[in-house]
Amino acid sequence: MPIANTLGCARQLAQRGVRVEVVDHGPDADHFGVVQHSVLDVARAFPSAG
């Protein structure tokens, strides 16, 4: 299951009081393919430098 590592990381962060959103791109998603779908969402999550 490709997302298993992500879910494990999210659980560890939650134990420390950090909430994260996990997005499942489906069973065919791999590490590099997900980047194409996620990079803009990740960039929007950071505050702008403006």
C-alpha positions in Angstrom: 0.0 0.0 0.0 1.8 3.1 -1.2 0.2 5.5 1.3 1.1 3.4 4.3 4.3 5.4 5.1 2.4 8.7 4.8 -0.3 7.5 7.2 2.4 6.4 9.7 4.0 9.8 9.5 0.7 11.5 10.0 0.0 9.4 13.1 3.4 10.2 14.6 2.8 13.9 14.0 -0.7 13.7 15.5 0.9 12.2 18.7 2.9 15.4 18.9 -0.2 17.6 18.4 0.4 18.4 14.7 -2.5 18.0 12.3 -1.8 17.2 8.7 -4.0 16.5 5.7 -3.3 13.3 3.9 -4.5 13.0 0.3 -4.8 9.5 -1.2 -4.2 9.6 -4.9 -5.3 5.9 -5.3 -3.6 2.5 -5.4 -1.7 3.3 -8.7 0.0 6.4 -7.3 3.7 6.2 -6.9 6.2 8.5 -5.3 7.1 10.4 -8.5 3.6 10.4 -10.1 2.0 12.0 -7.1 4.3 15.0 -7.4 2.5 16.0 -10.6 -0.8 16.0 -8.8 0.4 17.6 -5.5 3.1 20.2 -6.1 0.7 23.1 -6.5 -1.3 22.1 -3.4 1.9 21.9 -1.4 3.1 25.3 -2.7 -0.2 26.9 -1.7 0.2 25.6 1.8 3.2 27.8 2.4 2.7 31.5 3.3 3.6 33.9 0.5 6.8 35.9 0.7 5.0 39.0 -0.6 
